[in-house]
Amino acid sequence: MLGLDLLTLPLFLAACAVAFVAGAVKGAVGFAMPMLMISGLGSFLPAEVAVAALIGPTVVSNGLQAFRQGGRAALEALRTHRRYLLIAGVILVLAAQLVPLLDGRAILALIGGPIVLFGLAQLAGWRPVIGPEARRRSEVGFGVVSGFFGGLSGVWGPPMVMYLTALETPKTEQVRVQGVAFGLGGLMLLSAHLQSGVMNAQTAPLSVALIAPAMLGMWAGFRVHDRLDQALFRRATLVILVIAGLNLVRRALAG
């Protein structure tokens, strides 16, 4: 398996550039780092290596995002969405064990298709709203879907973004909740892929090396986020979903 010591300098610099851009987008809209990293890294690295490489930046960036408004706000987000987070976490760990058994193109196609459909539907004006009576069912459904895709690829953002959007969550709270959820998911993903063998002595150094450029991107993205209004924030998230999803589908078809 390709590791940091086997990467050429141009490939390593390309990986750093992908991490920076993914960090900037995450800082601005609160998600999409795993999607953009697996889309970008998957263009020149094997799928399993791309999954391993995104884990370190994802874990660190989500901790920064979750605690940006302090520990009390992060704990409140955890309490409010605890059922969704628990279900997604359990499914994520189970699904992660399938990664070594699946073809890389199949993983990319399974993620990319639903991302594109969801983003285009929202941009076209579809705005599902989850009422109080449907919240428990929605937490279970979105939790299962998020965990399944997260375990296979490290990408569990789109179902959660859809879930929080349907709850009509304010911008700052949505970003904080995503940070808490993705942070917990990232830790579970790390644990799961230590077990599956995807994260190992060869792939871990690359994952650690990409943390620094990702954090520089986060800093730049936070500055953009603070200037976005709610409507522009929502539209930006959807456009990013569609672009990332299309690139995943392209990679799956190109093989």
C-alpha positions as CSV (number, residue, x, y, z in Angstrom):
1,M,0.0,0.0,0.0
2,L,1.2,3.5,-0.9
3,G,2.6,5.4,2.1
4,L,4.2,8.8,2.7
5,D,7.7,7.5,2.1
6,L,6.6,6.2,-1.4
7,L,5.0,9.5,-2.6
8,T,6.8,11.6,-5.0
9,L,7.2,15.3,-4.1
10,P,4.6,16.5,-6.7
11,L,2.1,14.0,-5.4
12,F,2.7,15.0,-1.8
13,L,2.4,18.7,-2.7
14,A,-0.9,17.9,-4.5
15,A,-2.1,16.1,-1.4
16,C,-1.3,19.2,0.7
17,A,-3.1,21.5,-1.7
18,V,-6.2,19.2,-1.5
19,A,-6.1,19.3,2.3
20,F,-5.8,23.1,2.3
21,V,-8.8,23.6,0.0
22,A,-10.8,21.1,1.9
23,G,-10.0,22.9,5.2
24,A,-10.9,26.3,3.7
25,V,-14.3,25.0,2.6
26,K,-14.9,23.3,5.9
27,G,-14.1,26.4,7.8
28,A,-16.5,28.4,5.6
29,V,-19.5,26.0,5.6
30,G,-18.8,23.5,8.4
31,F,-18.5,20.3,6.4
32,A,-17.2,18.8,3.2
33,M,-13.6,18.1,4.2
34,P,-13.9,14.3,3.8
35,M,-15.8,14.7,0.6
36,L,-13.4,17.0,-1.0
37,M,-10.3,15.1,0.3
38,I,-11.5,11.8,-1.0
39,S,-12.6,13.4,-4.3
40,G,-9.2,15.1,-4.7
41,L,-6.9,12.5,-3.3
42,G,-8.8,9.8,-5.0
43,S,-7.8,11.3,-8.3
44,F,-4.2,10.2,-7.8
45,L,-4.2,7.8,-4.9
46,P,-5.8,4.4,-4.3
47,A,-9.2,4.6,-2.6
48,E,-8.0,3.0,0.7
49,V,-5.1,5.3,0.9
50,A,-7.3,8.3,0.3
51,V,-9.7,7.2,3.1
52,A,-6.7,6.8,5.5
53,A,-5.2,10.2,4.6
54,L,-8.3,12.2,5.4
55,I,-8.8,10.7,8.9
56,G,-6.1,12.8,10.7
57,P,-7.2,16.2,9.3
58,T,-10.8,15.3,9.8
59,V,-10.4,14.5,13.5
60,V,-8.4,17.6,14.3
61,S,-10.5,20.0,12.3
62,N,-13.7,18.8,13.8
63,G,-12.4,19.3,17.3
64,L,-11.5,22.9,16.4
65,Q,-14.9,23.5,14.9
66,A,-16.9,21.9,17.7
67,F,-15.3,24.0,20.4
68,R,-15.1,27.3,18.6
69,Q,-17.9,28.7,20.8
70,G,-16.7,26.9,23.9
71,G,-17.2,23.6,25.7
72,R,-20.7,24.3,27.1
73,A,-22.1,25.0,23.6
74,A,-20.5,21.8,22.3
75,L,-22.0,19.7,25.1
76,E,-25.4,21.2,24.5
77,A,-25.2,20.2,20.8
78,L,-24.2,16.7,21.9
79,R,-27.2,16.4,24.2
80,T,-29.7,17.7,21.7
81,H,-28.7,15.3,18.9
82,R,-27.5,12.3,21.0
83,R,-29.9,9.8,19.5
84,Y,-28.8,10.5,15.9
85,L,-25.1,10.5,16.9
86,L,-25.3,7.2,18.7
87,I,-27.1,5.4,15.8
88,A,-24.7,6.9,13.2
89,G,-21.7,5.9,15.3
90,V,-22.7,2.3,15.7
91,I,-23.5,1.9,12.0
92,L,-20.2,3.7,11.0
93,V,-18.1,1.2,12.9
94,L,-19.9,-1.8,11.3
95,A,-19.8,-0.4,7.8
96,A,-16.1,0.4,8.0
97,Q,-15.2,-3.3,8.1
98,L,-16.5,-3.6,4.6
99,V,-14.0,-1.2,3.0
100,P,-11.3,-3.9,2.3
101,L,-13.9,-6.1,0.7
102,L,-15.4,-3.6,-1.8
103,D,-14.1,-2.2,-5.1
104,G,-12.9,1.4,-4.8
105,R,-15.0,2.5,-7.7
106,A,-18.1,1.0,-6.1
107,I,-17.5,3.0,-2.9
108,L,-17.1,6.3,-4.9
109,A,-20.3,5.6,-6.9
110,L,-22.3,4.7,-3.8
111,I,-21.4,8.1,-2.3
112,G,-21.4,10.4,-5.3
113,G,-24.8,9.5,-6.7
114,P,-26.9,10.4,-3.6
115,I,-24.8,13.5,-3.0
116,V,-25.6,14.9,-6.5
117,L,-29.3,14.1,-6.2
118,F,-29.6,15.7,-2.8
119,G,-27.8,18.9,-3.7
120,L,-29.6,19.4,-7.0
121,A,-33.0,18.8,-5.4
122,Q,-32.3,21.4,-2.8
123,L,-31.0,23.9,-5.3
124,A,-34.1,23.4,-7.3
125,G,-36.2,24.5,-4.4
126,W,-37.0,21.2,-2.5
127,R,-36.9,22.1,1.2
128,P,-38.0,19.2,3.4
129,V,-39.0,20.2,7.0
130,I,-38.9,17.8,9.9
131,G,-41.7,18.5,12.4
132,P,-41.6,17.5,16.1
133,E,-43.7,14.5,15.5
134,A,-41.3,13.1,12.9
135,R,-38.0,13.9,14.6
136,R,-37.4,10.5,16.2
137,R,-38.0,8.6,13.0
138,S,-35.8,11.1,11.1
139,E,-32.9,10.7,13.6
140,V,-33.0,6.9,13.1
141,G,-33.1,7.1,9.3
142,F,-30.5,9.8,8.8
143,G,-28.3,8.2,11.5
144,V,-28.3,4.8,9.6
145,V,-27.5,6.5,6.3
146,S,-24.8,8.8,7.7
147,G,-23.1,5.9,9.5
148,F,-23.2,3.6,6.5
149,F,-21.6,6.1,4.1
150,G,-19.2,7.4,6.8
151,G,-17.9,3.9,7.5
152,L,-17.3,3.1,3.8
153,S,-15.6,6.4,2.9
154,G,-15.1,8.8,5.7
155,V,-17.9,10.9,4.1
156,W,-21.0,11.3,6.3
157,G,-21.7,15.0,5.8
158,P,-24.5,15.0,3.2
159,P,-27.1,13.1,5.2
160,M,-26.4,15.2,8.3
161,V,-26.5,18.5,6.3
162,M,-29.9,17.4,5.0
163,Y,-31.0,16.5,8.5
164,L,-30.0,19.8,10.0
165,T,-31.3,21.8,7.0
166,A,-34.7,20.1,7.4
167,L,-34.7,21.0,11.1
168,E,-34.1,24.7,9.9
169,T,-31.0,24.9,12.1
170,P,-29.4,28.4,12.4
171,K,-26.0,28.8,10.6
172,T,-23.7,29.0,13.7
173,E,-25.5,26.2,15.5
174,Q,-25.4,24.0,12.4
175,V,-21.7,24.4,12.1
176,R,-21.2,23.6,15.8
177,V,-23.4,20.5,15.7
178,Q,-21.6,19.3,12.6
179,G,-18.3,19.8,14.3
180,V,-19.4,17.7,17.3
181,A,-21.0,15.0,15.2
182,F,-18.1,14.7,12.7
183,G,-15.6,14.9,15.5
184,L,-17.1,11.9,17.3
185,G,-17.5,10.1,13.9
186,G,-13.9,10.8,13.1
187,L,-12.7,9.2,16.3
188,M,-14.9,6.2,15.6
189,L,-13.6,6.1,12.0
190,L,-10.1,6.1,13.2
191,S,-10.7,3.3,15.6
192,A,-12.6,1.3,13.0
193,H,-9.9,1.6,10.4
194,L,-7.2,0.7,12.8
195,Q,-9.2,-2.5,13.1
196,S,-9.8,-2.9,9.4
197,G,-6.2,-2.3,8.5
198,V,-6.8,0.8,6.3
199,M,-5.0,3.0,8.8
200,N,-1.6,1.4,9.3
201,A,2.1,2.2,9.6
202,Q,2.3,3.0,5.9
203,T,-0.7,5.3,5.6
204,A,-0.7,7.0,9.0
205,P,2.3,9.3,8.3
206,L,0.5,10.8,5.3
207,S,-2.6,11.4,7.3
208,V,-0.6,13.2,10.0
209,A,1.4,15.3,7.5
210,L,-1.9,16.6,6.0
211,I,-3.1,18.1,9.3
212,A,-1.0,21.3,9.0
213,P,-2.2,22.4,5.5
214,A,-5.8,21.5,6.5
215,M,-5.6,23.7,9.6
216,L,-4.3,26.6,7.5
217,G,-7.3,26.2,5.3
218,M,-9.6,26.1,8.3
219,W,-8.3,29.4,9.5
220,A,-9.0,31.0,6.1
221,G,-12.4,29.4,5.9
222,F,-13.5,30.7,9.3
223,R,-12.9,34.3,8.1
224,V,-15.2,33.6,5.2
225,H,-17.8,31.9,7.3
226,D,-18.1,34.9,9.6
227,R,-19.1,37.1,6.6
228,L,-21.8,34.7,5.2
229,D,-25.5,35.4,5.8
230,Q,-27.9,32.4,6.3
231,A,-29.2,32.2,2.7
232,L,-25.7,32.4,1.1
233,F,-24.4,29.9,3.6
234,R,-27.1,27.4,2.7
235,R,-26.6,27.8,-1.1
236,A,-22.8,27.5,-0.7
237,T,-23.2,24.2,1.1
238,L,-25.4,22.8,-1.7
239,V,-23.2,23.9,-4.5
240,I,-20.2,22.3,-2.8
241,L,-22.2,19.0,-2.4
242,V,-23.0,18.9,-6.1
243,I,-19.5,19.6,-7.2
244,A,-18.0,17.0,-4.9
245,G,-20.6,14.4,-5.8
246,L,-20.0,14.9,-9.5
247,N,-16.3,14.4,-9.1
248,L,-16.9,11.1,-7.2
249,V,-19.2,9.8,-9.9
250,R,-16.6,10.8,-12.5
251,R,-13.9,8.9,-10.7
252,A,-16.2,5.8,-10.3
253,L,-17.0,5.8,-14.1
254,A,-13.4,6.5,-15.1
255,G,-12.1,3.6,-13.0
